[in-house]
Amino acid sequence: MTQARPRKTVFGLLPWPERQAVAEALRTETVGGLVLLAAAVVALLWANSPWSAAYESIRDFHVGIPALGLDLSVGHWTSDGLLAVFFLVAGIELKRELVVGELRTPATAALPVIAALCGMAVPAALYTLTATAGGGSLDGWAVPMATDIAFALAVLAVISTHLPSALRAFLLTLAVVDDLGAILIIAIFFTGDLDFRALGGAFAGLALFYALQRLRVRGWWWYVPLGVAIWALMYHSGVHATVAGVAMGLILRTTLDSGEERSPGARVAHLVHPFSAGVAVPLFALFAAGVALSGDALAKVFTDPEPLAVFVGLVAGKILGVFLGTYAAVRFTRARLNPDLAWADVFGLAVLAGIGFTVALLLGELSFTDPAQIEHVKAAVLLGSVTAAVLAAVLLRRRNRVYRRLWEEENRDDDADGIPDVYQSGTRPGGPR
């Protein structure tokens, strides 16, 4: 008689190297998320204050770089320029996940990928249904599809939960796959009239970037000027310039050569991630989240079909998509939920995934051309993200006693050797087995 294969435990203990990598990434994202929250609050207060004219004047002020043929407003520099740095880091994180992380094997990739795909498809479908029912435009179908990992982690920091590392890693991987989906959507659906010479130059630059990596060439003086040139060529090609960032991130090597302590991808992420999380994304939020929240503007969120569809997509679509996708992935595979957790924990995580913010604001700017409509859609993104954050805070705080116990068991180090006891022989969360 053939013995049945053991069922895989979902949201169980992470391998120690994976947990260390996740912890480092989440630490920077959490700090950056708090700065992001502060920047969004400043933007809203400034845009709704007597000094709102100064805010608009700074946002719309043009700064040019003649050598690159660029003349952009401050707002566009933050969305097209600084967000390219954010997508560079996203590309490195995606490459790491594909090579050494949760996405390296089909078995471990199935759960976050299915959850992320459902978490993108269901919001887009709900947007389409809501906008169609109200006679509105379908142009904003992509807006509610993204999860803002920094904002989500900032919410966790503010409410002081002790979410187990496996749940945090799932949220991070979900956001990485989400970012990839957003990048593909931007590249495919938000490309203007193509300049094939500029696009060819950008691809040539990426090929040179790849060759330098393969030849193990070191030195920032090679890569920084080349990266700026690739970004500028991508901008002029008609493809959104942020695509250049993720392309370079995916090219950077994430495997270790003999004698290396860190791969090039890890070194760049270590250097650039703090700037991305603490400067680039908050500055984008500062000039993108400054929405005039008058009574009429807030009413438009629930009366105009497009903003209402965005709100419904973020709050209802993201929750349903991530939760049902996770449930289906577990139910229809040889997996079981960690016995220390409940489906209520997964639901709370799905609610947290409804925080769209950064990429949703960018997609809102790309999806519509009417300034008034863009403002209303941004208001919907802000309201939807705040609603999801409040609901998640309520749900996750109710289970914080369970999370605290699991967190303490995961981090107990009685022998003070720097490695939690749970990773030593004979112990597992909940005590010896």
N, C-alpha and C positions, 0 to 999 in steps of 0.2 A: 504493500500500500504506500503510495507516494505521500510524503509529508507535505502539508500545505505550507506555502511560503509565508513568512511572518508579514503582517501588515505594517506598512510604514506609518510612523507617527507624525502627524502634521503639527507644526509649531512646537516641536520638541527641542531638545538641547542642540544648539549650533556647535559645529566643530570649532575648536579653539582658535585656529588661524582665521577662520571666517568671522568669528565673533570679534576678534581684535580689529580686523579690517572694517567691519560694520561700525564698531564703536568709534573708530577714528573719523569715519565719514559723518556719522550722526552728530558727533560732538561739534564739528564745524557748522553743520547745517542748523543745529539748534541755536547756537549763538547768532548765526546769520539770520535765522528766523525771527529772533527777538528784535534785531536791528530792522528787519523788514517790517515788522509790526509797527515799530516806532516811526519809520518813514511813511507808512501808509496813513497813520494817524496824523502826522504833521501835514501830509498832502491834503487830507480832508479838511483839517482845521484851516489851513492856509487858503485853500480854494473857496472856503465858505466864510472868509473873514473880510473885513474892510480892505485888506491888502490883496484881494484876489486878482486885481489888475496886474500887480507886480509879479504874481505867480505866473499868469499867462504870458506876460512879457518875457520873463526868463525862459519859460518852456519853449516859446516860439522864436527866441533869439537865434539867428543863424551864425554858425561858425564854419569856416571853410578851410580845406587843406588843398590848395591849388595843385600841388604835385600829384595828388591822387584824383584830381578832378571831382572833388567832393565839396558840396555846400549844403549842410544839413542843419536843421534846428536842433537845439539842445535836446528836445524830446526825442527826435529821431536818432540822435547820437546814442542816447541811452537804449533805445529799442533795437537799433540796427548794429550798434557798435558794442556797447557794454554787454548786451545779452548774448553776443557771440562768445564772450568769455564764459558766461553761464553754460552755454551749449557745448563749449569745449570741455568743461568739467563733466557735463552729462555724457559726452561721448567717451571720455576716459572711464567713467563709472560703468557705462554699458559694456565697453570692451573688457573691463575687469570681470564683470558678471558673466560674460560669455566665455572667458578663458579660464578663470579660477573660481568664480562665484556660483550663485544659485542657478544661473542659466547655462552652465557648462554641460549638463547632461539632460536629456529629455525628461527623465524621472523627476529631477528636482525643479526643472523649469516649468513643468506642466501647470502647477498650481498658480504661481504668480502670473504666468503668461495668460492663462485662461481667465483669471480674475481681472487682469488689466484689459484684455480684449473685450470682455463683457462690460467692464467699467467704462469703456470708450463707446461701444456700440449702443448700449441702452440709453445713455444720455443723448446721443445723436438722434436716436429713434424717437425719444420723447420730445426733443426739440422739434423735430419734423412734424410730429402729430399735433403738438400744441400750436405751432406757428401756422400749420395748414388749417386747423380748426378756426383760428382767428383771422384767417385771410392774410397772413403776414408773409414776409420773405423767408426763404429757406437758406439765405446766404450765411447765417450764423450757426449752422448745424455743428460746426467743429468747436465752437466756443466752450461748451460745458464738458469737454472730453478730458481735460487735463487735471492732474493732482499736483498741488504745490507742496512738496515734501518739507521745505523750510518752514512755511506757514504752519503746517500740521505739527511739526516737531516743536515749534514755538508754543502752540496751544498746549501740548503735553508738558512743556516746561512750566508754563504759567499755572496750570492746574495741578502740577506736581504729582503726576502719576508715576508709578514704578513699573511701567509696561515691560514685560519680559523681553529679552533680547531677540527671541525668535519672531515675536510680533512686530518689533521695530524693524527687523531685517526684512520681513515680508512687506511692510509699508515702503521701505526704501527700494526694494526690487520692483514693486508695483509702480512706484513713481518713475523709476528708470525706464521701464517698458512704456509707460505713459509718455515720457519725454521722447522716446523713439517714435511713437505714434504721432506725436505733435510735429516732430521734425519732418516725417514723411508727408504729413498733411500740408505743412508749409511749403515743402519742396514741390509737391505735385499740384496742389490746388491754388496756391497763392504766388505763382510765378507769372510775371508780366510778360511783355514782349521780349523775346530772347535776343540778346546780342551774342551771336555764336562765336565771334572773335574773343570777346571777354570771357565767355564760358570756356572756350578752348584754353585760354590762358590760365584760368583758374584750375582746370584739370591738369594742365602741364605743371603748374605749381604744386598741386597735390602729388603728382607723380614724382617730382623732385623731392618733396617732403618724405615720401615713402622710401625713395632710394637712399636718402640720408639715414633713415632709420635702419634700413637693411644693412647698410655699410657701417653701422655703429658709429656714425659721426656725432661728436658731442660739441657743445658750445652754443649758448643762447644766441650769439651773434649770427649763427646760421639760420636759426629757426624763427626768431622774432621778426626780422625784416621779411623773410619769406612768408610768414603767417599773415603779416599786415598786407602784403601784396596779394595773397590769395583772397583775403577778405575783401579788399577793394575791387578786385576783378569779379568776384562773386556778386558783389553789390551792383556793379555796372552791367552784369550779364542779364539781370532781370530776375534771377533766383534770389530769394531772401538771403541776406548776408549771414544770418545766423547759421545757415547750413554749412558754411565754411568752417565754423567752430566745431561742430559735431564731426565733420569729416576728418579734421586734423586729430581730434580726440580718438577716433576709431583707428587711425593709422599708428598712433603712438604705441610702442611696444610695452606690453604689461607683463611679459615673462622675464625671469631673471637669467642673466648670463652668469657664467662662472666668475666668482669673486665679487659680484654685485650685491649690495645690500638692498638697493631699491631699483626697480625698473624705471625707464624713462617716463612712462605713464604715471607711476607712483610719485616720482620726483616732481613732475609738472603739477600733478593734482595737489601735492603737499604745498607747493609754492603759490599756486593760482587759486585754489579753493577758498582760502580766507578772503582774498580780494573779491572773488565772485560772490560769495555769500554775504560778506560784510560791506561791500562797496557797490559792485555792479548791479546786483538785483535790488538793493534798497534804493539806489538812485533811479533805476527804472520805475520802481513803485512810486517814488516821490513825484515823478513827472507824468505817470500814467494813472495814478489813483486819485488825482485831484479833481473830483467830480463835484459839481454843484448839487448839493442834496436839498433842494427846495421841496416843499410839499408837493408841487406839481411833478417834479422829477421823480420823486419816490412813488407817486401815484402811477406814473407811466410804466413803472416796472410791472405793475399788476393789471394794467389796462391795455397797453400796447402788446401785440402778439410776440414780437421778437424778444424784448426783455423778459417777458413772462416765460417764454420758452426756454431762455437761458437759465432763469431761476429754477424752473421745474427740472431741467436737465441736470443741474448741479445738485440740488437738494434731494430730489426723488430718483433721478436716473442713475447718478453715481452710486447711491446707496444700494439700489436694487441690483445694478450691474455687478458691482464688486461682491456683494453678499451672495447672490444667486450663482455667480461664476465660481466662487470659492466652494459653496455648498455642493454644486454639481461636480466639481473636480474631485472633491473628497468622496462623495457618494458613489461615483462611477469609476473609481480606481480602487486599488488595494491599499487604501489609506484609512487611518482613523484619527480623529481629533485628539490632541493631547488631553489625557484624562483630567489634568489639573485645570483645564480651560473649558469654556462652554461656548455654544454658538452665539450667545449674547456678546462675548468678547469679539468675535469676528464681525458681528453687526456693528459694534461700536467703532471698530476699525474702518468698516465700510462707510460709516457716517463721516469719519475723519477724512476719508478720501474725497468727500464732496467739496473740500476746500480747493478751489481752482486757482484763483488769484493770478500769479505772475504770467503763466503761459496763457491763461484764459483772457487776461487783459490784452496781451499781445495779439491773440487770435481775434479778439473783438475789434482791435484797430485795423487788422488786415481784412476782416470780413465785410465791413461796411464803409461807405464813402461819405455819407451825410454826417456832419459833425454832431448834430443834435442826437441822431440815432446812436452814434458811437457813445455819447455821454450816457444815454439811457441804458445801453447794453453794459457799459462799465458799472453803472449803479446796480444793475442786476447781478453782475459778477460779485461785487462787494457784498450786497445783501445775501446772496446765496452762500458765499464763503463764510460770512459771519454766522448765518443760521446754522450751517453745518458744524462750525466750530463750537457753538453753544450747545447744540444737541450732543455732539461727541463728548464735550466736557461733562455734561450731566450723566451720560451713559457710562463713561469710563471711570469717573469718580466713584460711582456706586460699587464698582468692582475693585477699587484700589487696595482693599485689605488683602484680596487674593493676590493681586499683582505684587504687593509689598512682600508677602511671604515667599513667592517664587523668586523675586529679585534678591532677597536676602540669601536664599538657598543657592542661587546661581553665583553669588559673589562671596560667599563665606570662604575664608582662607586661614584656617586655624594654624596651619604650619608656616604661614608667612613666607611662602616660597614664590609668591608672585603669580601663582596659577591657582584659580579657585579649586576648592576641594572636590567640587562636583566632577572635575575632569581627572581626578585621581582614581586609581583602581578601586572598584567595588562600591563607588558612590554614585548616586543619581539624584536629581531633584526629588525632594520628599524623603530623603534618607537612604540608607543602604538597601539594596535589593537582593 
